[in-house]
Amino acid sequence: MTVARVSFAESALGDLTGIQEWYADEGVPEVGDRLVAEIFERVEVLADHPSIGRIVPEFGQNFLRELIHPPFRIVYRLDA
């Protein structure tokens, strides 16, 4: 079985940093840290199961997928 490579766009990493900063500003940095850790855990699953996300409804392209991790949406691209 081939394992897919998972990488993050710079903008996604910036978003994750922003999540942590927002929760820290709200006085609950542990919540931001936990959410970001959970998002990384969800994304790691994509290495073995890249097609588990649903097709992003507003684009309808098979290669553009999403995982929902409330209150966030993780959008990712399947590369051939």
PDB file of N, CA, C and O in Angstrom:
ATOM      1  N   MET A   1       0.837  -1.171   0.000  1.00  0.00           N
ATOM      2  CA  MET A   1       0.000   0.000   0.000  1.00  0.00           C
ATOM      3  C   MET A   1       0.891   1.246   0.000  1.00  0.00           C
ATOM      4  O   MET A   1       1.865   1.329   0.747  1.00  0.00           O
ATOM      5  N   THR A   2       0.541   2.198  -0.840  1.00  0.00           N
ATOM      6  CA  THR A   2       1.280   3.448  -0.930  1.00  0.00           C
ATOM      7  C   THR A   2       0.712   4.448   0.064  1.00  0.00           C
ATOM      8  O   THR A   2      -0.502   4.629   0.159  1.00  0.00           O
ATOM      9  N   VAL A   3       1.597   5.086   0.794  1.00  0.00           N
ATOM     10  CA  VAL A   3       1.173   6.105   1.752  1.00  0.00           C
ATOM     11  C   VAL A   3       1.306   7.464   1.081  1.00  0.00           C
ATOM     12  O   VAL A   3       2.344   7.781   0.500  1.00  0.00           O
ATOM     13  N   ALA A   4       0.250   8.260   1.164  1.00  0.00           N
ATOM     14  CA  ALA A   4       0.263   9.595   0.578  1.00  0.00           C
ATOM     15  C   ALA A   4       1.114  10.529   1.420  1.00  0.00           C
ATOM     16  O   ALA A   4       1.281  10.323   2.622  1.00  0.00           O
ATOM     17  N   ARG A   5       1.642  11.544   0.786  1.00  0.00           N
ATOM     18  CA  ARG A   5       2.406  12.573   1.484  1.00  0.00           C
ATOM     19  C   ARG A   5       1.448  13.706   1.835  1.00  0.00           C
ATOM     20  O   ARG A   5       0.657  14.138   0.997  1.00  0.00           O
ATOM     21  N   VAL A   6       1.521  14.178   3.055  1.00  0.00           N
ATOM     22  CA  VAL A   6       0.668  15.272   3.514  1.00  0.00           C
ATOM     23  C   VAL A   6       1.552  16.489   3.751  1.00  0.00           C
ATOM     24  O   VAL A   6       2.570  16.410   4.439  1.00  0.00           O
ATOM     25  N   SER A   7       1.149  17.610   3.175  1.00  0.00           N
ATOM     26  CA  SER A   7       1.874  18.857   3.419  1.00  0.00           C
ATOM     27  C   SER A   7       0.855  19.969   3.633  1.00  0.00           C
ATOM     28  O   SER A   7      -0.305  19.849   3.240  1.00  0.00           O
ATOM     29  N   PHE A   8       1.297  21.037   4.251  1.00  0.00           N
ATOM     30  CA  PHE A   8       0.421  22.157   4.577  1.00  0.00           C
ATOM     31  C   PHE A   8       0.803  23.381   3.762  1.00  0.00           C
ATOM     32  O   PHE A   8       1.986  23.673   3.589  1.00  0.00           O
ATOM     33  N   ALA A   9      -0.188  24.089   3.266  1.00  0.00           N
ATOM     34  CA  ALA A   9       0.049  25.377   2.621  1.00  0.00           C
ATOM     35  C   ALA A   9       0.483  26.372   3.695  1.00  0.00           C
ATOM     36  O   ALA A   9       0.088  26.258   4.855  1.00  0.00           O
ATOM     37  N   GLU A  10       1.288  27.336   3.300  1.00  0.00           N
ATOM     38  CA  GLU A  10       1.701  28.380   4.243  1.00  0.00           C
ATOM     39  C   GLU A  10       0.491  29.081   4.840  1.00  0.00           C
ATOM     40  O   GLU A  10       0.486  29.420   6.023  1.00  0.00           O
ATOM     41  N   SER A  11      -0.534  29.298   4.025  1.00  0.00           N
ATOM     42  CA  SER A  11      -1.743  29.972   4.525  1.00  0.00           C
ATOM     43  C   SER A  11      -2.440  29.126   5.588  1.00  0.00           C
ATOM     44  O   SER A  11      -3.002  29.670   6.539  1.00  0.00           O
ATOM     45  N   ALA A  12      -2.409  27.804   5.436  1.00  0.00           N
ATOM     46  CA  ALA A  12      -3.027  26.921   6.435  1.00  0.00           C
ATOM     47  C   ALA A  12      -2.260  26.984   7.752  1.00  0.00           C
ATOM     48  O   ALA A  12      -2.858  27.025   8.828  1.00  0.00           O
ATOM     49  N   LEU A  13      -0.950  26.990   7.660  1.00  0.00           N
ATOM     50  CA  LEU A  13      -0.148  27.097   8.881  1.00  0.00           C
ATOM     51  C   LEU A  13      -0.403  28.438   9.572  1.00  0.00           C
ATOM     52  O   LEU A  13      -0.446  28.516  10.799  1.00  0.00           O
ATOM     53  N   GLY A  14      -0.569  29.481   8.774  1.00  0.00           N
ATOM     54  CA  GLY A  14      -0.913  30.786   9.334  1.00  0.00           C
ATOM     55  C   GLY A  14      -2.265  30.772  10.014  1.00  0.00           C
ATOM     56  O   GLY A  14      -2.445  31.389  11.064  1.00  0.00           O
ATOM     57  N   ASP A  15      -3.222  30.065   9.414  1.00  0.00           N
ATOM     58  CA  ASP A  15      -4.553  29.936  10.020  1.00  0.00           C
ATOM     59  C   ASP A  15      -4.465  29.223  11.371  1.00  0.00           C
ATOM     60  O   ASP A  15      -5.118  29.623  12.334  1.00  0.00           O
ATOM     61  N   LEU A  16      -3.659  28.171  11.434  1.00  0.00           N
ATOM     62  CA  LEU A  16      -3.515  27.428  12.692  1.00  0.00           C
ATOM     63  C   LEU A  16      -2.876  28.297  13.773  1.00  0.00           C
ATOM     64  O   LEU A  16      -3.275  28.254  14.936  1.00  0.00           O
ATOM     65  N   THR A  17      -1.896  29.070  13.379  1.00  0.00           N
ATOM     66  CA  THR A  17      -1.282  30.010  14.325  1.00  0.00           C
ATOM     67  C   THR A  17      -2.318  31.032  14.792  1.00  0.00           C
ATOM     68  O   THR A  17      -2.371  31.383  15.970  1.00  0.00           O
ATOM     69  N   GLY A  18      -3.137  31.504  13.857  1.00  0.00           N
ATOM     70  CA  GLY A  18      -4.190  32.456  14.193  1.00  0.00           C
ATOM     71  C   GLY A  18      -5.199  31.886  15.170  1.00  0.00           C
ATOM     72  O   GLY A  18      -5.680  32.593  16.056  1.00  0.00           O
ATOM     73  N   ILE A  19      -5.521  30.614  15.014  1.00  0.00           N
ATOM     74  CA  ILE A  19      -6.437  29.949  15.949  1.00  0.00           C
ATOM     75  C   ILE A  19      -5.841  29.973  17.357  1.00  0.00           C
ATOM     76  O   ILE A  19      -6.508  30.341  18.324  1.00  0.00           O
ATOM     77  N   GLN A  20      -4.592  29.579  17.449  1.00  0.00           N
ATOM     78  CA  GLN A  20      -3.935  29.571  18.769  1.00  0.00           C
ATOM     79  C   GLN A  20      -3.873  30.973  19.366  1.00  0.00           C
ATOM     80  O   GLN A  20      -4.120  31.154  20.558  1.00  0.00           O
ATOM     81  N   GLU A  21      -3.548  31.951  18.552  1.00  0.00           N
ATOM     82  CA  GLU A  21      -3.454  33.325  19.049  1.00  0.00           C
ATOM     83  C   GLU A  21      -4.810  33.841  19.525  1.00  0.00           C
ATOM     84  O   GLU A  21      -4.896  34.509  20.555  1.00  0.00           O
ATOM     85  N   TRP A  22      -5.870  33.530  18.774  1.00  0.00           N
ATOM     86  CA  TRP A  22      -7.203  34.001  19.144  1.00  0.00           C
ATOM     87  C   TRP A  22      -7.624  33.446  20.504  1.00  0.00           C
ATOM     88  O   TRP A  22      -8.102  34.181  21.368  1.00  0.00           O
ATOM     89  N   TYR A  23      -7.442  32.149  20.677  1.00  0.00           N
ATOM     90  CA  TYR A  23      -7.814  31.539  21.959  1.00  0.00           C
ATOM     91  C   TYR A  23      -6.926  32.046  23.095  1.00  0.00           C
ATOM     92  O   TYR A  23      -7.395  32.209  24.222  1.00  0.00           O
ATOM     93  N   ALA A  24      -5.651  32.296  22.805  1.00  0.00           N
ATOM     94  CA  ALA A  24      -4.768  32.862  23.827  1.00  0.00           C
ATOM     95  C   ALA A  24      -5.252  34.257  24.228  1.00  0.00           C
ATOM     96  O   ALA A  24      -5.270  34.591  25.412  1.00  0.00           O
ATOM     97  N   ASP A  25      -5.641  35.066  23.246  1.00  0.00           N
ATOM     98  CA  ASP A  25      -6.164  36.409  23.535  1.00  0.00           C
ATOM     99  C   ASP A  25      -7.449  36.349  24.352  1.00  0.00           C
ATOM    100  O   ASP A  25      -7.742  37.266  25.119  1.00  0.00           O
ATOM    101  N   GLU A  26      -8.218  35.271  24.188  1.00  0.00           N
ATOM    102  CA  GLU A  26      -9.463  35.091  24.939  1.00  0.00           C
ATOM    103  C   GLU A  26      -9.202  34.539  26.343  1.00  0.00           C
ATOM    104  O   GLU A  26     -10.127  34.375  27.138  1.00  0.00           O
ATOM    105  N   GLY A  27      -7.935  34.258  26.635  1.00  0.00           N
ATOM    106  CA  GLY A  27      -7.576  33.771  27.967  1.00  0.00           C
ATOM    107  C   GLY A  27      -7.657  32.271  28.140  1.00  0.00           C
ATOM    108  O   GLY A  27      -7.572  31.769  29.261  1.00  0.00           O
ATOM    109  N   VAL A  28      -7.823  31.545  27.039  1.00  0.00           N
ATOM    110  CA  VAL A  28      -7.894  30.080  27.119  1.00  0.00           C
ATOM    111  C   VAL A  28      -6.940  29.454  26.080  1.00  0.00           C
ATOM    112  O   VAL A  28      -7.380  28.779  25.149  1.00  0.00           O
ATOM    113  N   PRO A  29      -5.643  29.689  26.256  1.00  0.00           N
ATOM    114  CA  PRO A  29      -4.694  29.176  25.264  1.00  0.00           C
ATOM    115  C   PRO A  29      -4.725  27.658  25.135  1.00  0.00           C
ATOM    116  O   PRO A  29      -4.420  27.118  24.072  1.00  0.00           O
ATOM    117  N   GLU A  30      -5.091  26.970  26.209  1.00  0.00           N
ATOM    118  CA  GLU A  30      -5.138  25.500  26.146  1.00  0.00           C
ATOM    119  C   GLU A  30      -6.191  25.010  25.157  1.00  0.00           C
ATOM    120  O   GLU A  30      -6.035  23.943  24.563  1.00  0.00           O
ATOM    121  N   VAL A  31      -7.252  25.775  24.979  1.00  0.00           N
ATOM    122  CA  VAL A  31      -8.290  25.391  24.007  1.00  0.00           C
ATOM    123  C   VAL A  31      -7.724  25.492  22.589  1.00  0.00           C
ATOM    124  O   VAL A  31      -7.916  24.587  21.778  1.00  0.00           O
ATOM    125  N   GLY A  32      -7.035  26.579  22.293  1.00  0.00           N
ATOM    126  CA  GLY A  32      -6.413  26.730  20.977  1.00  0.00           C
ATOM    127  C   GLY A  32      -5.384  25.657  20.707  1.00  0.00           C
ATOM    128  O   GLY A  32      -5.333  25.097  19.612  1.00  0.00           O
ATOM    129  N   ASP A  33      -4.556  25.367  21.713  1.00  0.00           N
ATOM    130  CA  ASP A  33      -3.551  24.317  21.551  1.00  0.00           C
ATOM    131  C   ASP A  33      -4.197  22.968  21.292  1.00  0.00           C
ATOM    132  O   ASP A  33      -3.742  22.202  20.443  1.00  0.00           O
ATOM    133  N   ARG A  34      -5.269  22.682  22.036  1.00  0.00           N
ATOM    134  CA  ARG A  34      -5.972  21.406  21.862  1.00  0.00           C
ATOM    135  C   ARG A  34      -6.594  21.301  20.472  1.00  0.00           C
ATOM    136  O   ARG A  34      -6.474  20.270  19.811  1.00  0.00           O
ATOM    137  N   LEU A  35      -7.260  22.372  20.028  1.00  0.00           N
ATOM    138  CA  LEU A  35      -7.890  22.345  18.708  1.00  0.00           C
ATOM    139  C   LEU A  35      -6.867  22.137  17.602  1.00  0.00           C
ATOM    140  O   LEU A  35      -7.093  21.346  16.686  1.00  0.00           O
ATOM    141  N   VAL A  36      -5.753  22.836  17.681  1.00  0.00           N
ATOM    142  CA  VAL A  36      -4.723  22.690  16.655  1.00  0.00           C
ATOM    143  C   VAL A  36      -4.140  21.272  16.682  1.00  0.00           C
ATOM    144  O   VAL A  36      -3.903  20.688  15.625  1.00  0.00           O
ATOM    145  N   ALA A  37      -3.909  20.719  17.855  1.00  0.00           N
ATOM    146  CA  ALA A  37      -3.412  19.342  17.953  1.00  0.00           C
ATOM    147  C   ALA A  37      -4.421  18.358  17.347  1.00  0.00           C
ATOM    148  O   ALA A  37      -4.037  17.421  16.647  1.00  0.00           O
ATOM    149  N   GLU A  38      -5.702  18.576  17.620  1.00  0.00           N
ATOM    150  CA  GLU A  38      -6.744  17.698  17.064  1.00  0.00           C
ATOM    151  C   GLU A  38      -6.793  17.801  15.543  1.00  0.00           C
ATOM    152  O   GLU A  38      -6.987  16.798  14.856  1.00  0.00           O
ATOM    153  N   ILE A  39      -6.617  19.006  15.018  1.00  0.00           N
ATOM    154  CA  ILE A  39      -6.612  19.189  13.563  1.00  0.00           C
ATOM    155  C   ILE A  39      -5.436  18.435  12.956  1.00  0.00           C
ATOM    156  O   ILE A  39      -5.598  17.756  11.942  1.00  0.00           O
ATOM    157  N   PHE A  40      -4.260  18.542  13.558  1.00  0.00           N
ATOM    158  CA  PHE A  40      -3.104  17.792  13.054  1.00  0.00           C
ATOM    159  C   PHE A  40      -3.369  16.288  13.082  1.00  0.00           C
ATOM    160  O   PHE A  40      -2.999  15.580  12.145  1.00  0.00           O
ATOM    161  N   GLU A  41      -4.002  15.793  14.140  1.00  0.00           N
ATOM    162  CA  GLU A  41      -4.335  14.364  14.225  1.00  0.00           C
ATOM    163  C   GLU A  41      -5.282  13.958  13.100  1.00  0.00           C
ATOM    164  O   GLU A  41      -5.102  12.906  12.486  1.00  0.00           O
ATOM    165  N   ARG A  42      -6.290  14.788  12.826  1.00  0.00           N
ATOM    166  CA  ARG A  42      -7.230  14.479  11.738  1.00  0.00           C
ATOM    167  C   ARG A  42      -6.513  14.435  10.403  1.00  0.00           C
ATOM    168  O   ARG A  42      -6.766  13.548   9.588  1.00  0.00           O
ATOM    169  N   VAL A  43      -5.626  15.379  10.176  1.00  0.00           N
ATOM    170  CA  VAL A  43      -4.917  15.466   8.907  1.00  0.00           C
ATOM    171  C   VAL A  43      -3.946  14.302   8.733  1.00  0.00           C
ATOM    172  O   VAL A  43      -3.762  13.824   7.613  1.00  0.00           O
ATOM    173  N   GLU A  44      -3.333  13.844   9.793  1.00  0.00           N
ATOM    174  CA  GLU A  44      -2.401  12.713   9.704  1.00  0.00           C
ATOM    175  C   GLU A  44      -3.078  11.468   9.133  1.00  0.00           C
ATOM    176  O   GLU A  44      -2.423  10.668   8.465  1.00  0.00           O
ATOM    177  N   VAL A  45      -4.359  11.294   9.380  1.00  0.00           N
ATOM    178  CA  VAL A  45      -5.110  10.148   8.865  1.00  0.00           C
ATOM    179  C   VAL A  45      -5.129  10.158   7.334  1.00  0.00           C
ATOM    180  O   VAL A  45      -5.232   9.106   6.704  1.00  0.00           O
ATOM    181  N   LEU A  46      -5.029  11.339   6.746  1.00  0.00           N
ATOM    182  CA  LEU A  46      -5.072  11.446   5.290  1.00  0.00           C
ATOM    183  C   LEU A  46      -3.907  10.743   4.607  1.00  0.00           C
ATOM    184  O   LEU A  46      -4.024  10.367   3.441  1.00  0.00           O
ATOM    185  N   ALA A  47      -2.795  10.558   5.295  1.00  0.00           N
ATOM    186  CA  ALA A  47      -1.657   9.856   4.702  1.00  0.00           C
ATOM    187  C   ALA A  47      -2.038   8.434   4.312  1.00  0.00           C
ATOM    188  O   ALA A  47      -1.599   7.933   3.277  1.00  0.00           O
ATOM    189  N   ASP A  48      -2.852   7.786   5.134  1.00  0.00           N
ATOM    190  CA  ASP A  48      -3.284   6.417   4.846  1.00  0.00           C
ATOM    191  C   ASP A  48      -4.641   6.355   4.143  1.00  0.00           C
ATOM    192  O   ASP A  48      -4.940   5.385   3.446  1.00  0.00           O
ATOM    193  N   HIS A  49      -5.452   7.382   4.324  1.00  0.00           N
ATOM    194  CA  HIS A  49      -6.818   7.375   3.775  1.00  0.00           C
ATOM    195  C   HIS A  49      -7.139   8.727   3.133  1.00  0.00           C
ATOM    196  O   HIS A  49      -7.983   9.466   3.640  1.00  0.00           O
ATOM    197  N   PRO A  50      -6.477   9.052   2.030  1.00  0.00           N
ATOM    198  CA  PRO A  50      -6.617  10.387   1.456  1.00  0.00           C
ATOM    199  C   PRO A  50      -8.015  10.729   0.927  1.00  0.00           C
ATOM    200  O   PRO A  50      -8.332  11.907   0.761  1.00  0.00           O
ATOM    201  N   SER A  51      -8.832   9.752   0.667  1.00  0.00           N
ATOM    202  CA  SER A  51     -10.152  10.022   0.090  1.00  0.00           C
ATOM    203  C   SER A  51     -11.280  10.057   1.113  1.00  0.00           C
ATOM    204  O   SER A  51     -12.449  10.044   0.727  1.00  0.00           O
ATOM    205  N   ILE A  52     -10.964  10.102   2.409  1.00  0.00           N
ATOM    206  CA  ILE A  52     -12.028  10.030   3.413  1.00  0.00           C
ATOM    207  C   ILE A  52     -12.888  11.285   3.478  1.00  0.00           C
ATOM    208  O   ILE A  52     -14.037  11.227   3.915  1.00  0.00           O
ATOM    209  N   GLY A  53     -12.345  12.409   3.050  1.00  0.00           N
ATOM    210  CA  GLY A  53     -13.136  13.636   3.100  1.00  0.00           C
ATOM    211  C   GLY A  53     -14.169  13.679   1.995  1.00  0.00           C
ATOM    212  O   GLY A  53     -14.044  13.012   0.968  1.00  0.00           O
ATOM    213  N   ARG A  54     -15.190  14.479   2.231  1.00  0.00           N
ATOM    214  CA  ARG A  54     -16.198  14.626   1.176  1.00  0.00           C
ATOM    215  C   ARG A  54     -15.747  15.696   0.182  1.00  0.00           C
ATOM    216  O   ARG A  54     -14.923  16.553   0.501  1.00  0.00           O
ATOM    217  N   ILE A  55     -16.294  15.629  -1.010  1.00  0.00           N
ATOM    218  CA  ILE A  55     -16.019  16.644  -2.019  1.00  0.00           C
ATOM    219  C   ILE A  55     -16.576  17.967  -1.518  1.00  0.00           C
ATOM    220  O   ILE A  55     -17.695  18.017  -1.008  1.00  0.00           O
ATOM    221  N   VAL A  56     -15.802  19.036  -1.660  1.00  0.00           N
ATOM    222  CA  VAL A  56     -16.252  20.354  -1.213  1.00  0.00           C
ATOM    223  C   VAL A  56     -17.477  20.745  -2.050  1.00  0.00           C
ATOM    224  O   VAL A  56     -17.365  20.923  -3.263  1.00  0.00           O
ATOM    225  N   PRO A  57     -18.650  20.878  -1.406  1.00  0.00           N
ATOM    226  CA  PRO A  57     -19.892  21.063  -2.146  1.00  0.00           C
ATOM    227  C   PRO A  57     -19.912  22.267  -3.087  1.00  0.00           C
ATOM    228  O   PRO A  57     -20.443  22.177  -4.194  1.00  0.00           O
ATOM    229  N   GLU A  58     -19.348  23.374  -2.664  1.00  0.00           N
ATOM    230  CA  GLU A  58     -19.460  24.571  -3.501  1.00  0.00           C
ATOM    231  C   GLU A  58     -18.569  24.551  -4.739  1.00  0.00           C
ATOM    232  O   GLU A  58     -18.728  25.383  -5.632  1.00  0.00           O
ATOM    233  N   PHE A  59     -17.618  23.591  -4.796  1.00  0.00           N
ATOM    234  CA  PHE A  59     -16.755  23.487  -5.966  1.00  0.00           C
ATOM    235  C   PHE A  59     -17.048  22.248  -6.807  1.00  0.00           C
ATOM    236  O   PHE A  59     -16.872  22.279  -8.025  1.00  0.00           O
ATOM    237  N   GLY A  60     -17.489  21.169  -6.185  1.00  0.00           N
ATOM    238  CA  GLY A  60     -17.861  19.962  -6.913  1.00  0.00           C
ATOM    239  C   GLY A  60     -16.722  19.313  -7.691  1.00  0.00           C
ATOM    240  O   GLY A  60     -16.968  18.618  -8.678  1.00  0.00           O
ATOM    241  N   GLN A  61     -15.491  19.526  -7.266  1.00  0.00           N
ATOM    242  CA  GLN A  61     -14.328  18.930  -7.915  1.00  0.00           C
ATOM    243  C   GLN A  61     -13.856  17.740  -7.091  1.00  0.00           C
ATOM    244  O   GLN A  61     -13.656  17.863  -5.882  1.00  0.00           O
ATOM    245  N   ASN A  62     -13.676  16.587  -7.734  1.00  0.00           N
ATOM    246  CA  ASN A  62     -13.305  15.363  -7.014  1.00  0.00           C
ATOM    247  C   ASN A  62     -11.989  15.500  -6.247  1.00  0.00           C
ATOM    248  O   ASN A  62     -11.816  14.849  -5.217  1.00  0.00           O
ATOM    249  N   PHE A  63     -11.065  16.325  -6.722  1.00  0.00           N
ATOM    250  CA  PHE A  63      -9.756  16.448  -6.080  1.00  0.00           C
ATOM    251  C   PHE A  63      -9.754  17.404  -4.890  1.00  0.00           C
ATOM    252  O   PHE A  63      -8.778  17.450  -4.141  1.00  0.00           O
ATOM    253  N   LEU A  64     -10.826  18.163  -4.705  1.00  0.00           N
ATOM    254  CA  LEU A  64     -10.890  19.122  -3.607  1.00  0.00           C
ATOM    255  C   LEU A  64     -11.824  18.570  -2.544  1.00  0.00           C
ATOM    256  O   LEU A  64     -13.028  18.450  -2.772  1.00  0.00           O
ATOM    257  N   ARG A  65     -11.274  18.234  -1.381  1.00  0.00           N
ATOM    258  CA  ARG A  65     -12.014  17.539  -0.323  1.00  0.00           C
ATOM    259  C   ARG A  65     -12.006  18.339   0.967  1.00  0.00           C
ATOM    260  O   ARG A  65     -11.267  19.312   1.114  1.00  0.00           O
ATOM    261  N   GLU A  66     -12.850  17.901   1.905  1.00  0.00           N
ATOM    262  CA  GLU A  66     -12.884  18.569   3.199  1.00  0.00           C
ATOM    263  C   GLU A  66     -13.191  17.577   4.305  1.00  0.00           C
ATOM    264  O   GLU A  66     -13.900  16.588   4.118  1.00  0.00           O
ATOM    265  N   LEU A  67     -12.627  17.882   5.468  1.00  0.00           N
ATOM    266  CA  LEU A  67     -12.968  17.205   6.712  1.00  0.00           C
ATOM    267  C   LEU A  67     -13.559  18.276   7.613  1.00  0.00           C
ATOM    268  O   LEU A  67     -13.073  19.406   7.642  1.00  0.00           O
ATOM    269  N   ILE A  68     -14.591  17.927   8.337  1.00  0.00           N
ATOM    270  CA  ILE A  68     -15.195  18.867   9.267  1.00  0.00           C
ATOM    271  C   ILE A  68     -14.684  18.553  10.669  1.00  0.00           C
ATOM    272  O   ILE A  68     -14.783  17.423  11.147  1.00  0.00           O
ATOM    273  N   HIS A  69     -14.143  19.566  11.308  1.00  0.00           N
ATOM    274  CA  HIS A  69     -13.704  19.459  12.703  1.00  0.00           C
ATOM    275  C   HIS A  69     -14.251  20.692  13.408  1.00  0.00           C
ATOM    276  O   HIS A  69     -13.574  21.715  13.506  1.00  0.00           O
ATOM    277  N   PRO A  70     -15.490  20.585  13.900  1.00  0.00           N
ATOM    278  CA  PRO A  70     -16.176  21.762  14.450  1.00  0.00           C
ATOM    279  C   PRO A  70     -15.320  22.522  15.450  1.00  0.00           C
ATOM    280  O   PRO A  70     -14.700  21.910  16.320  1.00  0.00           O
ATOM    281  N   PRO A  71     -15.275  23.813  15.344  1.00  0.00           N
ATOM    282  CA  PRO A  71     -16.022  24.673  14.433  1.00  0.00           C
ATOM    283  C   PRO A  71     -15.296  24.960  13.123  1.00  0.00           C
ATOM    284  O   PRO A  71     -15.584  25.963  12.469  1.00  0.00           O
ATOM    285  N   PHE A  72     -14.371  24.111  12.732  1.00  0.00           N
ATOM    286  CA  PHE A  72     -13.544  24.378  11.566  1.00  0.00           C
ATOM    287  C   PHE A  72     -13.788  23.380  10.439  1.00  0.00           C
ATOM    288  O   PHE A  72     -14.296  22.278  10.646  1.00  0.00           O
ATOM    289  N   ARG A  73     -13.405  23.809   9.245  1.00  0.00           N
ATOM    290  CA  ARG A  73     -13.438  22.973   8.053  1.00  0.00           C
ATOM    291  C   ARG A  73     -12.014  22.878   7.535  1.00  0.00           C
ATOM    292  O   ARG A  73     -11.355  23.896   7.328  1.00  0.00           O
ATOM    293  N   ILE A  74     -11.538  21.655   7.325  1.00  0.00           N
ATOM    294  CA  ILE A  74     -10.194  21.407   6.812  1.00  0.00           C
ATOM    295  C   ILE A  74     -10.335  21.062   5.339  1.00  0.00           C
ATOM    296  O   ILE A  74     -10.810  19.979   4.997  1.00  0.00           O
ATOM    297  N   VAL A  75      -9.927  21.970   4.470  1.00  0.00           N
ATOM    298  CA  VAL A  75     -10.008  21.742   3.033  1.00  0.00           C
ATOM    299  C   VAL A  75      -8.651  21.262   2.554  1.00  0.00           C
ATOM    300  O   VAL A  75      -7.615  21.811   2.930  1.00  0.00           O
ATOM    301  N   TYR A  76      -8.667  20.225   1.714  1.00  0.00           N
ATOM    302  CA  TYR A  76      -7.411  19.696   1.198  1.00  0.00           C
ATOM    303  C   TYR A  76      -7.576  19.253  -0.243  1.00  0.00           C
ATOM    304  O   TYR A  76      -8.689  19.073  -0.737  1.00  0.00           O
ATOM    305  N   ARG A  77      -6.426  19.081  -0.912  1.00  0.00           N
ATOM    306  CA  ARG A  77      -6.420  18.711  -2.327  1.00  0.00           C
ATOM    307  C   ARG A  77      -5.770  17.339  -2.479  1.00  0.00           C
ATOM    308  O   ARG A  77      -4.722  17.053  -1.899  1.00  0.00           O
ATOM    309  N   LEU A  78      -6.420  16.510  -3.272  1.00  0.00           N
ATOM    310  CA  LEU A  78      -5.841  15.204  -3.630  1.00  0.00           C
ATOM    311  C   LEU A  78      -5.010  15.403  -4.873  1.00  0.00           C
ATOM    312  O   LEU A  78      -5.525  15.862  -5.893  1.00  0.00           O
ATOM    313  N   ASP A  79      -3.748  15.070  -4.814  1.00  0.00           N
ATOM    314  CA  ASP A  79      -2.892  15.120  -5.983  1.00  0.00           C
ATOM    315  C   ASP A  79      -2.729  13.720  -6.522  1.00  0.00           C
ATOM    316  O   ASP A  79      -2.626  12.751  -5.769  1.00  0.00           O
ATOM    317  N   ALA A  80      -2.709  13.630  -7.830  1.00  0.00           N
ATOM    318  CA  ALA A  80      -2.554  12.312  -8.469  1.00  0.00           C
ATOM    319  C   ALA A  80      -1.167  11.769  -8.302  1.00  0.00           C
ATOM    320  O   ALA A  80      -0.872  10.673  -8.779  1.00  0.00           O
TER     321      ALA A  80
END
